[in-house]
Amino acid sequence: MDLEAIFNPKSVAIIGASENPYKIGGQAVRAILDCGYSGAIYLVNPEHENILGQKCNGAIQDLPLGIDLYIFCIPAAETPEALQRVTERQGRAGIIFAGGFREMGGRGVALETKIREIAGSRFLVVGPNVAGIVNFHGPLNATFLPSWRAFPKGKVSILSQSAGMGFAIMSALADENVGISKYISIGNRTNLDFPEYLSYLRDDPTTEIICIFIEGTERARELYEDVMICAQQKRILVRLGGHHKSSARTALSHTGSMASEPALYRAALQQAGCMVVDDVREMARVAKFLLYYPAVDASKGPAVITHTAGPSIIIADTLEQGGVYLPELAPQTQQKIREIVPEAANVTNPVDTVGGAAFDHRIYIRCLETVLSDSRVGLVIITYAHLLNPDIKFPVREIARLSKQWKKPVMVCMIAPRFSRVANDEADEWEVEGIPVYRYPEDAGKTVVNLYKVFSRPN
């Protein structure tokens, strides 16, 4: 199924466009105008001749034939008639913001059935009951949220039944300096469901990782099969919702979704190749790692190198709680480290270089190269408390070079407040060189646990 009319439309029409910024139609106009969209824009509202410098048409019948994407900013009750006129104008796809359909039961079910009948299989419907879609590479902001243009562009796409949870995932990714490719709010899924979007994202060159929020679907078998195919090309991270008694009721009234047994969903999605997480922040941290390192050799354990013992203890505890253990380094590795570090240092795993390495980072370089050469180690976590001193700089490029040389991932747990420009600049420098940074030991530990869970699973 071709979804180009949705994600890369050559023309967009907004039904119910408005000058009023306190109306969805007003925000939708601002979103499309502010995002840098370069295609043709058509506005429809019989009460206006001009909105924000754009000509406004009085009726759908006044529009040219074959517009790619229609954005419906009108109430649910008015949508079927408008959709009928749009299909008569040979429109290709539409986004329906309004709620009040299947999720409300009764008359809402009848309205959505009518929409499905009018749309058939030729007119593609995003929604209803959605926030819309954003293609950061288009650019296209087909939502009622103009401010979303501020999010960074990147390689992670979000596919969410809930507009709010999609925004939560997008926010968590942005907090980790991870850029977005697509934001897709799918709502009630009239004739486009998870399988159709996954098929599109599977072949999308600007998407490397897909983050999904699922409440439930009536097409669970198709979801499983499409996820399994898609996971062969793209990494898929999933957050489940609506799988407890009270939240399941909410899911039904939210997007009309029948939630299923959580253990079945989790097991099936994991079997299909997904990584199922319990926290959108964990999802974002794992996504960041995978953008830098697409795989981890889970047959080899992680190692920790630090100059401050406490955080490394927390990392080790977090790993063990998740079923991941720090291997003891080979005797020859320990002997080489012993020749580098002070007598009081610990040379097993974690490698605690004691305080001197906080000032003399050459110790880190020599220890890292030694640890990376150990055949028992598949990943290294460098853990340090930032001194917030601009004169003391970590040898970032040299560490990145060693990671590439040994073909083993290196990640950094840099403990520092986010208000520190010095620390933030150093974090940026790490990530420019391809080394993911985490600010707290628990975050680094949980990220590694999630990675080892998926990469230790048989293909």
Secondary structure as UniProt FT lines:
FT   HELIX           4..7
FT   STRAND          11..15
FT   TURN            21..22
FT   HELIX           24..34
FT   TURN            35..36
FT   STRAND          40..44
FT   TURN            46..47
FT   STRAND          50..51
FT   TURN            52..53
FT   STRAND          54..57
FT   HELIX           60..62
FT   TURN            65..66
FT   STRAND          69..72
FT   HELIX           76..78
FT   HELIX           79..88
FT   TURN            89..90
FT   STRAND          93..96
FT   HELIX           102..104
FT   HELIX           107..119
FT   TURN            120..122
FT   STRAND          124..126
FT   STRAND          132..135
FT   TURN            136..139
FT   STRAND          140..143
FT   HELIX           146..150
FT   STRAND          153..160
FT   HELIX           163..175
FT   TURN            176..177
FT   STRAND          180..185
FT   TURN            187..188
FT   HELIX           194..202
FT   TURN            205..206
FT   STRAND          209..214
FT   HELIX           220..230
FT   TURN            231..233
FT   STRAND          235..240
FT   HELIX           245..255
FT   HELIX           262..271
FT   TURN            272..273
FT   STRAND          275..277
FT   HELIX           280..292
FT   TURN            298..299
FT   STRAND          301..306
FT   HELIX           309..321
FT   TURN            322..323
FT   HELIX           331..338
FT   TURN            339..340
FT   TURN            343..344
FT   STRAND          351..352
FT   HELIX           355..358
FT   HELIX           362..372
FT   TURN            375..376
FT   STRAND          377..385
FT   TURN            390..391
FT   HELIX           396..406
FT   STRAND          410..415
FT   TURN            418..419
FT   HELIX           421..432
FT   TURN            433..434
FT   STRAND          437..438
FT   HELIX           441..455
//
